[in-house]
């Protein structure tokens, strides 16, 4: 198995999602080992029609 990892700031990913027309509902950022390289998770959805 091959795995590529791209480290991007969570704020940048959230901004890109919003630019693509998505709504960011939740953001989780954690720095498990205190190294200053946090991991993040976004909960996004499509905008509702209406």
Secondary structure, 3 states (H helix, E strand, C coil): CCCCCCCCCHHHHHHHHHHCCEEEEEEEEECCCCCCCCEEEEEEEECCCC
